[in-house]
Amino acid sequence: MVTAAAFLTFAQAFMVAPILPQLAGAFGTDVDMAGLAVPAYLVPYGVMTLFWGPLSDRIGRRPIIAGSMVVFAALTAATALSPSAGVFIGMRVATGVAASGVVPISLALIGDVFAFAERGRALGWLFGGMAGGIAVGSTAGALAEPFLGWAGLFVASGAGILAMAGLAVLLLPAPRPASVVLPWAAVASGYWRLLATGRGARTYGYVLLNAVLHSGIYTWLGVFLAHRFGLGPIGVGLALLGYGIPGFLFGPLIGRLADSLGRARIIPAGMLVAAVCALVLAAAAPLPVVVAAIAALSLGYDMTQPLFGGIVTDLPGSIGQAVGLMAFVLFLGFGTGSLIFQAVLGAGFPVALAAFGIAALVAAAAAVPLFRTERPQ
């Protein structure tokens, strides 16, 4: 159920970026203004997880997940009524706040019920659902927009999320407080303690860096494909079809490999895959090569972020708080990544993609010594 919820949540989130040109046209503004809708959703999403994590430790995971899904569904459908770009961006802020209790708290729930030695497999399913949602959302958003309109996409998404909220009430375990619950006065110091350890600091640091790199590139892929190859909405949707599919197909397998081989080898390899893909996109490659690089780019994400999630759930202290901090860092990176790429984009797509690729290459090299202790327990 939480895998399906992650699928719908990320499908809704990632259907926006490929239709930025259509949203700009519908609201009579430019693509840069429409592009603010991406960080407007992602940054509040991340901030609110700092609250939902500790609250779920107190009242249980089910009320947070199910309640968030109900409000999330209503706001997603209501976004279809937005009359202007400003209202649309405001609705994305509210929707990000509501949606932030679904996937991060599902990750905490997995931390509750799976031992660390088996957690990679379960997280592989959850992150596989996210990857599938990215693939379907980015592709279906671009392909269906000419037929449903951007408003129809949001209504359909809201209906699907509402149906899943009903299943959440029926299928999730009964609420129970976590074994470790910090007083509210100690929550801030609890976040600091998570960052004060070497293992926590490097993991959260890489969560942020990885999110900036992947979000920055992905958010502007639709615009890149339109500019580079002159593709329309359907062409963009088909070109993005492979993004997320590797994680959907191989997420559980990657998780099993992390459990058996450890994360020390897979994390640097995932960063290297992302670096190579970004550099391929920066080159004057033909469209088939670009499409393959886009699909492989998502594989680089699937070889890193779920593994970071496994480490986070093994940090000492409250799982809800540790996961909440990860989601905050992750979505802060998602939001700022798109803004950073947009700032570098003034120099052109080749320069921006090459800069992100080089940064990922440096991060891959640094990950070898930094994560060398992440061996199987």
Secondary structure by P-SEA (a helix, b strand, c coil): caaaaaaaaaaaaaccccaaaaaaaaaccccccccaaaaaacaaaaaacccaaaaaaaccaaaaaaaaaaaaaaaaaaccccccaaaaaaaaaaaaaaacccaaaaaaaaaacccccaaaaaaaaaaaaaaaaaaaaaaaaaaacccccaaaaaaaaaaaaaaaaaaaaccccccccccccccccaaaaaaaaaaacaaaaaaaaaaaaaaaaaaaaaaaaaaaaaaaccccaaaaaaaaccccccccccaaaaaaaaaacccccaaaaaaaaaaaaaaaaaccccaaaaaaaaaaaaaaaaacaaaaaaaaaaccccaaaaaaaaaaaaaaaaaaaaaaaaaaccccaaaaaaaaaaaaaaaaaaacccccccccc
